[in-house]
Amino acid sequence: MTNTSYDRVCYRTEQREESVPLRNVKNGQLGYSFGCTQAGNTVQVKLTNGQLDSWSSDECVESFQEPF
């Protein structure tokens, strides 16, 4: 994810209180943002199975595909 995309996702998540769908490019998992850590360039996500995780901005992209 580019810095611009990361900033947009974090703005939508933290200022507009949206859960942005994200896909992990390393393992294909789908998650929804619920927070960002600017110092570490990470996004906190809730996975579709309910678990919580943290992904760095370089291992995720915004996803426009909903799970089946």
C-alpha positions in Angstrom: 0.0 0.0 0.0 1.4 3.4 -0.9 1.7 6.1 1.7 -1.2 8.0 0.2 -3.4 4.8 0.4 -2.3 4.2 4.0 -3.2 7.8 4.9 -6.6 7.5 3.2 -7.4 4.2 5.0 -6.3 5.7 8.3 -8.4 8.8 7.8 -11.5 6.8 6.9 -10.9 4.5 9.9 -10.1 7.0 12.6 -11.9 10.2 11.5 -15.0 8.8 9.7 -15.2 5.6 11.8 -15.4 3.3 8.8 -14.2 -0.2 8.7 -12.2 -0.4 5.4 -11.9 -3.8 3.8 -8.2 -4.8 3.4 -6.5 -7.9 1.9 -3.2 -9.2 3.1 -1.0 -9.7 0.0 1.2 -12.3 1.7 -1.5 -14.7 2.8 -4.7 -13.6 1.1 -6.6 -13.0 4.4 -9.4 -10.4 4.4 -9.8 -8.1 7.3 -11.5 -4.8 8.3 -9.6 -1.9 9.7 -10.3 -0.6 13.2 -7.2 1.4 14.0 -3.8 2.6 12.7 -0.4 3.1 14.3 1.3 5.9 12.5 4.7 5.3 14.2 4.9 1.8 12.9 2.9 2.3 9.7 0.5 -0.5 10.7 -3.2 -1.1 10.4 -5.1 -3.0 13.0 -7.6 -5.3 11.4 -10.4 -7.6 12.5 -10.3 -10.8 10.4 -13.4 -12.4 8.9 -13.1 -15.2 11.5 -13.3 -12.6 14.4 -9.6 -12.6 15.3 -7.6 -9.4 15.6 -4.3 -8.8 13.8 -2.0 -6.0 12.8 -0.6 -5.6 9.3 2.2 -3.3 8.1 1.2 -1.0 5.2 3.5 -2.9 2.8 1.7 -6.2 3.3 -1.9 -5.1 2.7 -4.0 -3.4 0.0 -7.5 -2.0 0.1 -10.0 -4.7 -1.0 -13.1 -4.1 -2.9 -14.2 -7.7 -2.8 -16.5 -8.9 -0.1 -16.1 -12.4 1.2 -18.5 -15.1 0.0 
